Structures are given as structure tokens and as C-alpha cells.
Amino acid sequence: MKSDQEIFLIDANTLMTPYQSYYPFDFAPKFWYQLESAVEDGSVVILDMVKKEVEKGNDLLSEWIKSIRIPNLIDHREKDILDKYSEVLRYIQTSESYSARALQEWSQGDVADAWLIATALVHGYTIITFEASSHGIDVRNPSSNPKIPDVCAALHVKCEKLFYMMRTLSFMLE
């Protein structure tokens, strides 16, 4: 991997949605092989909280994530990430576009969204998620459900969909 290469930080739904919907292991093993290779070479990194969330499943995806080598498993408790996590939550708290409930949702200990953004801020990663922007955030009707792409945009973090990552990393499904 080149030092100037874009590195992707994946949300749990980037693993769960393909597994459950259109890339099950028996139908698209090449997708999982390429993803495992990208994780092993450092093109794709995983936050410890995302790994833990996926491991909760009692399925092949859980077995897969437990079995692969993850040299760049990011510990969300790194000091720099903790500092940026506070910034992310402060943005949610002070933005007129979000309600107090939004802050309560994102500050729960097992919710990875703010941690993903904090990690991307620290390391310059591109977040990969299936979450869609709400496209209608309005101060007249504050949202209680922040979306990763919206918060990323506000904090200048690059956020893309899975297919962007697959194209960038030259995944091929034959």
C-alpha cells in the first residue's frame, strides 16, 4: 500500500448489508476474499467497536470477522480519538439542526457512529457506510437521528458508499 493511498474505515453496515442482502458467502466469496485482502494490506481498517458489533451475530459474518487477520484494528480509546469524539458530540450538541435526543443517541457507549467520525478525523480515513444523508436537516425541525454522511459533511470528513471503495480498490466480481 502506498503512503498516499486512500484508506477506508468501514461502518458495521458495510459488512452486514452485503452479507444479508446481495453478497452472501456462498454466492459471492470473491467479494469477501478481496475485502479480507484489503483489510490485511491496510487499505481497509476496522474500528474495534465495529468488529465487536459484527461479532455479536451468530452467523457466518461473525465467524468471518473473528477469523481474519486485522493488522489495523483501531482502538477507539486512543487519546487523539477521544479528543475528536468530544468534538463530534459537541457539534451535535451545539448544532441547531439536532435535538437533545440526537446527542443522547450518539453518546451511548455502544453507538459507533461518533467514534467512526472521530477516528476518520484523526487519521484522515474515508468512512464507508450505507447510511444515507437525510437531505432535510432543518433548524425549524431539529432531527433526533443524525446520519453519518451529514455529520461527516459538516466536519469535513470524506464519506462514501461501498461501491466507491470497491471501485477504488479494483474489486472484481466474476
C-alpha positions in Angstrom: 0.0 0.0 0.0 1.3 3.4 -0.9 1.6 6.1 1.8 -0.7 8.5 -0.2 -3.3 5.8 -0.9 -6.8 6.5 0.4 -7.6 4.3 3.5 -11.2 3.2 4.2 -12.8 2.9 7.6 -15.8 0.7 7.4 -19.1 1.0 9.3 -20.7 -2.2 10.5 -23.5 -1.9 8.0 -20.8 -2.1 5.2 -20.3 -5.7 6.3 -23.8 -6.6 7.4 -25.8 -5.3 4.4 -23.8 -7.1 1.8 -23.7 -10.3 3.8 -27.5 -10.3 4.4 -28.6 -8.9 1.0 -26.5 -9.4 -2.1 -23.0 -10.8 -1.3 -23.6 -13.8 0.9 -20.6 -16.0 1.3 -21.8 -18.9 -0.8 -22.9 -16.5 -3.7 -20.0 -14.0 -3.7 -16.9 -15.5 -2.0 -14.6 -13.4 -4.1 -16.0 -10.2 -2.5 -15.1 -11.5 0.9 -11.7 -12.7 -0.2 -10.9 -9.3 -1.7 -12.2 -7.5 1.4 -10.1 -9.7 3.7 -7.0 -8.9 1.5 -7.8 -5.2 1.7 -8.0 -5.4 5.5 -4.8 -7.4 5.7 -2.8 -4.9 3.5 -4.2 -1.9 5.4 -6.3 -0.4 2.6 -9.3 -1.1 4.9 -9.2 -0.5 8.6 -11.7 -1.6 11.2 -12.7 0.2 14.5 -12.8 -2.1 17.5 -16.4 -1.2 18.1 -17.4 -2.2 14.6 -15.7 -5.6 15.0 -17.4 -6.1 18.3 -20.8 -5.3 16.8 -20.4 -7.7 14.0 -19.1 -10.4 16.3 -22.4 -10.3 18.2 -24.1 -12.1 15.3 -24.4 -15.8 15.4 -23.7 -16.3 11.7 -21.0 -16.7 9.1 -20.2 -13.0 9.1 -19.4 -13.2 12.8 -17.2 -16.2 12.2 -15.5 -14.4 9.2 -14.6 -11.3 11.2 -13.3 -13.4 14.1 -11.1 -15.5 11.7 -9.4 -12.8 9.6 -6.2 -11.1 10.5 -6.8 -7.4 11.2 -3.4 -5.7 11.5 -5.0 -2.2 11.7 -7.7 -2.7 14.3 -8.3 0.8 15.6 -8.8 1.2 19.4 -11.4 3.8 19.9 -9.8 4.7 23.3 -6.7 6.3 21.7 -6.2 9.7 23.2 -6.5 11.6 19.9 -9.7 9.8 19.0 -11.1 10.5 22.5 -10.4 14.2 21.9 -12.1 14.2 18.4 -15.0 12.2 19.8 -15.7 15.1 22.1 -15.6 17.5 19.2 -18.1 15.3 17.2 -20.5 15.3 20.2 -20.0 19.0 20.7 -21.0 19.6 17.1 -24.2 17.5 17.6 -24.9 19.4 20.9 -24.4 22.9 19.5 -25.9 22.4 16.1 -29.4 23.9 15.8 -30.2 21.1 13.3 -30.2 18.4 16.0 -32.3 17.9 19.1 -31.1 16.9 22.6 -32.2 13.4 21.8 -29.7 13.3 19.0 -26.9 13.9 21.5 -28.3 11.2 23.8 -28.4 8.7 20.9 -24.9 9.3 19.7 -23.3 9.4 23.1 -24.4 5.9 24.1 -21.4 3.7 24.8 -22.1 1.1 22.1 -23.0 3.5 19.3 -20.0 3.6 16.9 -21.1 6.5 14.7 -19.4 9.3 16.5 -16.3 7.2 17.1 -16.1 6.4 13.4 -16.1 10.1 12.6 -13.6 10.9 15.3 -11.3 8.2 14.0 -11.5 9.5 10.5 -10.8 13.0 11.7 -7.6 11.8 13.5 -6.3 9.6 10.7 -7.7 11.1 7.6 -9.6 8.0 6.6 -12.6 7.8 4.3 -15.7 6.4 6.0 -17.6 3.7 4.1 -21.3 3.4 5.1 -24.6 2.5 3.7 -26.2 5.3 5.7 -27.8 7.9 3.6 -27.9 11.7 4.2 -31.2 12.9 5.5 -31.0 15.8 3.0 -33.6 17.7 5.0 -31.9 18.8 8.2 -33.7 22.0 9.2 -33.3 24.2 12.3 -37.1 24.6 12.4 -37.5 20.9 12.9 -34.3 19.6 14.6 -33.5 15.9 13.9 -33.1 13.4 16.7 -31.4 11.0 14.3 -28.1 12.2 13.0 -26.8 10.5 9.9 -23.1 9.7 9.4 -22.9 11.4 6.0 -24.5 14.7 7.3 -22.1 14.9 10.3 -19.2 14.0 8.1 -20.0 16.8 5.7 -20.3 19.3 8.5 -16.9 18.2 9.9 -15.2 17.8 6.5 -14.7 14.1 6.7 -14.9 12.1 3.4 -17.8 9.6 3.5 -18.7 7.2 0.6 -20.7 4.1 -0.2 -19.3 0.6 -0.5 -19.2 0.7 -4.3 -16.9 3.7 -4.3 -14.4 1.7 -2.1 -14.8 -1.4 -4.3 -14.0 0.6 -7.5 -11.1 2.5 -5.9 -9.6 -0.8 -4.7 -10.3 -2.5 -8.0 -12.6 -5.2 -6.6 -13.8 -7.6 -9.3 -16.8 -9.9 -9.0 -16.7 -12.5 -11.7 
